[in-house]
């Protein structure tokens, strides 16, 4: 594939389903906010100014350390604008981000409403000015435990609607089991929210099976370790579960040694519904344009493959049908 073809692929319109709100914060944004508030962030940044971490568990601690500078609704409004500017610069036309009330008011419902109002105002302005659409997925933090997840689920249920459209779980997959959080997922489901959870990034294929069987989710964050279990792939196809795959993240964290070893192409050809996202892009030195270029170079994906990937993402998006139609029209027009 020549450079001109790669250039065109990079600039295709894109739909992204797996983006962590705080994890999308540019390092310069966090550093400037920390300096303004006189907050020390020792160990968060490398000498070149990027985020510094050794492995997945250390990444989680650095992520939470960086998040401590985001203390007000106004901070989150500015963050929302910054991440949507970056998304739009990478030709993303629709994005869903994971937002946790744990970081936005400490799980308190009244505080969460204030943060959410500020985030949504910034998102509305970005949609008006840049044409990019954002929807929110309320996310509990697995390593904070099931009881705190219940408070997060209550925040999600109380603010469910046209903008908060989903509920999910992130955090350390090695802590507890999916079924420990069934109460919270049932609460979110009853509130009309659609469901996703991180699985199969570190927890093996069984964690993906548990997510489908114990939580009844419609999407899986990552899910790539399902590739080792042909029967599980059959189950994902049968249930129509969509995987929010983040190839660059998986390579950066060492889930796979390189992109050529990544199973996304095999799973797509097998019939599993796969999509492409960046996860925490500045942490992993990636962007959506970078993901598209690398996938095209590694697997020979052409524009039609990416169009199919995006149609899959639109079909799996946690949004109302009117919004889905608008996004699909933009893709088809392009």
C-alpha positions as CSV (number, residue, x, y, z in Angstrom):
1,X,0.0,0.0,0.0
2,X,1.5,3.3,-1.1
3,X,1.8,6.5,0.9
4,X,-1.1,8.2,-1.0
5,X,-3.4,5.3,-0.1
6,X,-2.4,5.4,3.5
7,X,-2.9,9.1,3.6
8,X,-6.5,8.7,2.4
9,X,-7.2,5.9,4.9
10,X,-5.8,8.0,7.7
11,X,-8.4,10.7,6.9
12,X,-11.5,8.6,6.6
13,X,-14.3,9.6,9.0
14,X,-14.3,7.5,12.1
15,X,-16.5,6.2,14.9
16,X,-14.8,5.5,18.3
17,X,-16.5,3.5,21.0
18,X,-13.8,3.0,23.6
19,X,-12.1,6.2,25.0
20,X,-11.5,7.0,28.7
21,X,-12.3,10.6,29.4
22,X,-9.4,11.3,31.7
23,X,-7.1,8.9,29.8
24,X,-7.5,11.2,26.7
25,X,-6.2,14.2,28.5
26,X,-3.1,15.6,26.8
27,X,0.0,15.5,29.1
28,X,0.5,19.2,28.6
29,X,-3.1,19.9,29.7
30,X,-2.6,17.9,33.0
31,X,0.8,19.5,33.6
32,X,-0.5,23.0,33.1
33,X,-3.4,22.4,35.4
34,X,-1.2,20.9,38.1
35,X,1.1,23.9,37.9
36,X,-1.8,26.3,38.1
37,X,-3.1,24.5,41.2
38,X,0.3,23.9,42.8
39,X,-0.2,20.1,42.7
40,X,2.8,17.9,42.6
41,X,2.8,15.1,40.1
42,X,6.1,13.3,40.9
43,X,6.5,10.2,38.7
44,X,3.7,10.9,36.4
45,X,5.7,12.3,33.5
46,X,8.8,11.1,31.6
47,X,11.7,13.5,30.8
48,X,10.2,14.1,27.4
49,X,6.9,15.3,28.9
50,X,4.9,12.1,28.1
51,X,3.1,10.0,30.7
52,X,5.5,7.5,32.4
53,X,4.5,4.0,33.4
54,X,6.1,0.5,33.6
55,X,3.2,-1.9,33.2
56,X,-0.6,-2.1,33.4
57,X,-0.9,-1.9,37.2
58,X,1.5,1.1,37.3
59,X,-0.4,2.7,34.4
60,X,-3.6,2.6,36.6
61,X,-1.8,4.4,39.4
62,X,-0.3,7.0,37.1
63,X,-3.8,7.5,35.5
64,X,-5.3,8.1,39.0
65,X,-2.5,10.4,40.0
66,X,-3.0,12.5,36.9
67,X,-6.7,12.6,37.5
68,X,-6.3,14.2,40.9
69,X,-5.7,17.6,39.2
70,X,-9.3,17.5,37.8
71,X,-11.2,18.8,40.8
72,X,-14.0,20.9,39.5
73,X,-16.8,20.8,36.9
74,X,-15.0,23.5,35.0
75,X,-11.8,21.3,34.8
76,X,-13.9,18.6,33.2
77,X,-15.5,21.0,30.8
78,X,-12.1,22.2,29.6
79,X,-10.9,18.5,29.4
80,X,-13.9,17.7,27.3
81,X,-13.2,20.4,24.8
82,X,-9.5,19.4,24.6
83,X,-10.2,15.7,24.0
84,X,-12.9,16.5,21.4
85,X,-10.6,18.9,19.6
86,X,-8.1,16.0,19.3
87,X,-10.8,13.5,18.2
88,X,-12.0,15.9,15.5
89,X,-8.5,16.5,14.3
90,X,-8.3,12.7,13.7
91,X,-11.6,12.8,11.7
92,X,-13.7,11.2,14.4
93,X,-17.3,12.1,13.9
94,X,-18.8,10.2,16.8
95,X,-17.2,9.1,20.0
96,X,-18.3,7.5,23.3
97,X,-16.2,8.1,26.4
98,X,-16.1,6.4,29.8
99,X,-16.7,8.8,32.6
100,X,-16.7,7.8,36.3
101,X,-18.6,9.6,39.1
102,X,-15.7,8.4,41.3
103,X,-13.5,11.0,39.6
104,X,-16.4,13.5,39.2
105,X,-17.5,14.3,42.7
106,X,-16.4,11.2,44.5
107,X,-19.5,9.2,43.7
108,X,-21.9,11.8,45.2
109,X,-25.0,12.1,43.0
110,X,-25.5,15.9,43.5
111,X,-21.9,16.6,42.7
112,X,-22.0,14.2,39.7
113,X,-24.9,16.1,38.3
114,X,-22.8,19.3,38.4
115,X,-19.9,17.7,36.6
116,X,-22.1,16.0,34.1
117,X,-23.8,19.4,33.3
118,X,-20.4,21.0,32.6
119,X,-19.2,18.1,30.5
120,X,-22.4,18.0,28.4
121,X,-22.3,21.8,27.8
122,X,-18.8,21.4,26.5
123,X,-19.9,18.5,24.3
124,X,-22.8,20.5,22.9
125,X,-20.5,23.4,22.0
126,X,-18.1,21.0,20.3
127,X,-20.9,19.4,18.3
128,X,-22.1,22.9,17.2
129,X,-18.6,24.2,16.4
130,X,-16.8,21.0,15.1
131,X,-19.6,18.7,14.2
132,X,-18.4,15.9,16.5
133,X,-20.9,14.0,18.6
134,X,-20.0,12.7,22.1
135,X,-22.1,10.4,24.3
136,X,-21.2,9.3,27.8
137,X,-20.8,5.8,29.4
138,X,-20.8,5.9,33.2
139,X,-18.1,3.6,34.4
140,X,-17.5,1.9,37.7
141,X,-13.9,1.1,38.7
142,X,-13.4,-2.7,39.2
143,X,-10.6,-2.5,41.8
144,X,-12.6,-0.1,43.9
145,X,-15.0,-3.0,44.6
146,X,-18.6,-4.0,44.2
147,X,-20.1,-1.7,46.9
148,X,-18.6,1.4,45.4
149,X,-19.8,0.2,42.0
150,X,-23.4,0.3,43.3
151,X,-23.1,4.0,44.1
152,X,-21.7,4.6,40.6
153,X,-24.6,2.6,39.1
154,X,-27.1,4.8,41.0
155,X,-25.5,7.9,39.6
156,X,-25.8,6.3,36.1
157,X,-29.5,5.3,36.6
158,X,-30.4,8.7,37.9
159,X,-28.9,10.5,34.9
160,X,-29.7,8.1,32.2
161,X,-31.1,9.7,29.0
162,X,-30.2,10.9,25.6
163,X,-26.6,11.8,26.6
164,X,-25.7,9.2,29.3
165,X,-26.6,6.2,27.3
166,X,-24.4,3.4,28.7
167,X,-22.9,1.8,31.8
168,X,-19.6,-0.1,32.0
169,X,-16.7,-1.2,34.1
170,X,-13.0,-0.5,33.8
171,X,-10.0,-0.9,36.1
172,X,-7.9,-3.9,37.1
173,X,-9.3,-7.1,35.6
174,X,-7.4,-9.1,38.1
175,X,-9.6,-7.9,41.0
176,X,-12.7,-9.9,41.7
177,X,-15.0,-11.5,39.1
178,X,-17.5,-10.0,36.7
179,X,-20.4,-11.6,38.6
180,X,-19.5,-9.6,41.7
181,X,-20.8,-6.5,39.9
182,X,-24.1,-8.1,38.6
183,X,-26.2,-5.9,41.0
184,X,-24.8,-2.7,39.5
185,X,-25.3,-3.9,35.9
186,X,-28.8,-5.0,36.7
187,X,-29.6,-1.5,38.1
188,X,-28.2,0.1,35.0
189,X,-30.1,-2.2,32.7
190,X,-33.4,-1.5,34.5
191,X,-32.7,2.2,33.9
192,X,-32.5,1.6,30.2
193,X,-28.8,1.9,29.8
194,X,-26.8,-0.3,27.4
195,X,-24.0,-2.3,28.8
196,X,-20.3,-2.9,28.3
197,X,-17.4,-4.1,30.4
198,X,-13.6,-4.5,30.1
199,X,-12.7,-8.2,29.7
200,X,-10.2,-10.3,27.9
201,X,-7.5,-7.7,28.0
202,X,-5.7,-9.4,31.0
203,X,-8.3,-11.8,32.4
204,X,-8.0,-14.4,29.6
205,X,-10.8,-15.8,27.5
206,X,-12.8,-16.9,30.5
207,X,-13.3,-13.3,31.6
208,X,-15.0,-12.6,28.3
209,X,-17.3,-15.6,28.7
210,X,-18.1,-14.4,32.2
211,X,-18.9,-10.9,31.0
212,X,-21.4,-12.3,28.4
213,X,-23.0,-14.9,30.7
214,X,-22.9,-13.2,34.1
215,X,-23.5,-9.5,33.1
216,X,-25.4,-9.8,29.8
217,X,-23.4,-7.1,28.1
218,X,-23.8,-6.0,24.5
219,X,-20.2,-5.0,24.0
220,X,-16.9,-5.9,25.5
221,X,-14.0,-3.5,26.1
222,X,-11.0,-5.2,24.4
223,X,-12.0,-8.8,24.5
224,X,-9.0,-9.8,22.4
225,X,-8.0,-12.8,24.5
226,X,-11.2,-14.5,23.3
227,X,-9.1,-15.3,20.2
228,X,-7.7,-18.3,22.0
229,X,-11.1,-20.0,22.4
230,X,-12.9,-20.9,19.2
231,X,-16.1,-21.9,21.1
232,X,-16.1,-18.5,22.7
233,X,-15.7,-16.8,19.3
234,X,-18.8,-18.8,18.2
235,X,-20.6,-17.5,21.3
236,X,-19.7,-13.9,20.5
237,X,-21.0,-14.3,17.0
238,X,-24.2,-16.0,18.1
239,X,-24.9,-13.3,20.7
240,X,-23.9,-10.5,18.4
241,X,-21.5,-9.1,20.9
242,X,-19.3,-6.3,19.6
243,X,-15.7,-5.9,20.7
244,X,-14.2,-2.5,21.4
245,X,-10.7,-3.3,20.2
246,X,-7.8,-1.0,21.0
247,X,-4.8,-2.4,19.0
248,X,-2.3,0.3,19.9
249,X,-3.1,0.1,23.6
250,X,-2.7,-3.7,23.5
251,X,0.7,-3.5,22.0
252,X,1.9,-0.6,24.2
253,X,0.9,-2.5,27.4
254,X,2.4,-5.8,26.2
255,X,-0.8,-7.8,25.7
256,X,0.8,-8.6,22.3
257,X,4.4,-8.1,21.3
258,X,3.5,-6.3,18.1
259,X,0.6,-5.5,15.8
260,X,1.3,-8.4,13.5
261,X,0.6,-10.7,16.4
262,X,-2.7,-9.0,17.3
263,X,-5.8,-11.1,16.6
264,X,-8.1,-8.3,15.3
265,X,-7.8,-9.3,11.7
266,X,-8.4,-13.0,12.5
267,X,-11.4,-12.3,14.6
268,X,-12.9,-10.0,11.9
269,X,-12.5,-12.6,9.2
270,X,-14.0,-15.2,11.6
271,X,-17.2,-13.1,11.8
272,X,-16.8,-11.5,15.2
273,X,-18.0,-7.9,15.3
274,X,-14.8,-5.8,15.9
275,X,-14.3,-2.0,16.1
276,X,-11.2,0.2,16.5
277,X,-10.5,2.7,19.3
278,X,-7.6,4.3,21.1
279,X,-8.4,3.6,24.8
280,X,-6.1,6.2,26.4
281,X,-4.3,7.7,23.4
282,X,-1.7,10.0,24.9
283,X,-0.6,7.3,27.3
284,X,0.0,4.9,24.4
285,X,1.3,7.4,21.9
286,X,-1.5,6.8,19.4
287,X,-4.3,8.5,17.7
288,X,-7.2,7.2,15.5
289,X,-5.3,8.2,12.4
290,X,-2.3,6.3,13.7
291,X,-4.4,3.2,14.4
292,X,-5.9,3.3,10.9
293,X,-2.4,3.7,9.2
294,X,-0.9,0.9,11.3
295,X,-3.8,-1.5,10.6
296,X,-3.7,-0.8,6.9
297,X,0.1,-1.3,6.8
298,X,0.1,-4.5,8.9
299,X,-3.0,-6.3,7.6
300,X,-3.6,-4.6,4.2
301,X,-7.0,-3.2,5.2
302,X,-8.4,-1.0,2.5
303,X,-11.0,1.8,2.7
304,X,-13.8,-0.7,2.4
305,X,-12.6,-2.7,5.4
306,X,-12.6,0.5,7.5
307,X,-16.0,1.4,6.1
308,X,-17.3,-1.9,7.3
309,X,-15.6,-1.5,10.7
310,X,-17.3,1.9,11.1
311,X,-20.7,0.5,10.1
312,X,-20.2,-2.1,12.8
313,X,-19.4,0.6,15.3
314,X,-22.4,2.7,14.4
315,X,-24.7,-0.3,14.7
316,X,-23.2,-1.0,18.2
317,X,-23.2,2.6,19.4
318,X,-25.1,3.5,22.5
319,X,-27.2,6.2,21.1
320,X,-30.8,6.9,19.9
321,X,-31.8,5.9,16.4
322,X,-32.0,9.5,15.2
323,X,-28.3,10.1,16.2
324,X,-27.4,6.7,14.7
325,X,-29.0,7.7,11.4
326,X,-27.1,11.1,11.4
327,X,-23.8,9.4,12.0
328,X,-24.4,6.7,9.4
329,X,-25.4,9.4,6.8
330,X,-22.1,11.2,7.4
331,X,-20.2,7.9,6.9
332,X,-22.1,7.0,3.7
333,X,-21.7,10.5,2.3
334,X,-17.9,10.4,2.8
